[in-house]
Amino acid sequence: MKKFTLTLSCILFIIIAFSQAKFNASGYNVTNDELTIKTFSKDSTANALVIYEY
């Protein structure tokens, strides 16, 4: 039972320690068109499109 409690405590600590509690999403409005885009006119061979880079 002690191993289980210790393991659970460690997992909860890791989750809390690495969570994004201070993430501010204001100003990062992504439209539905940006989410469903299939090609980008400036680079049609790209595999991904970076909408916002932090």
N, C-alpha and C positions, 0 to 999 in steps of 0.2 A: 504494500500500500504506500510505503514511503517513496519507492521508485516512481510510482504513478504520479504522486503529488509533486515530486520534484520535476519530473518530465513535463507535466502540465504547467507548472510554474515557469519553467524555462521557455516553453513555447509561448505562453502569454507575454512574458517579458520581451521576447524577440519581436512579437507582433506589435506590441505597444512601442517599442524602441524605434522600429523602422517604419512606422506608419507616417503618412503624410498629413499630420494634423494641421500644419500651417500652410497648406496649399491654397492659393488664392486663384480661383477660376474666373474672376471677373475680368472682362476684356478679352476673353478667349472664346468668342462666339463662332462656332462652326456651323455652317448652314448645311442643310440636307443635300444640296448640290455638291458641296465639297466632300461629303461623305460617300456619295454615289458616283463620283467622277471615275471614268474608265481610262481616259487618256488626257495628257496635258499638252497643250499646243506647242509649248516651247521645247519639250522633250518627250516625244511620243514613245520612245523606247524605255523610259524609266519604269522601274518596278514599283516605286513608291513615290509619294509626294509629301514633302514636309510642309505642313500648314503653319506650324509655329515651332520655332526652335528656342529653347530656354537658355 
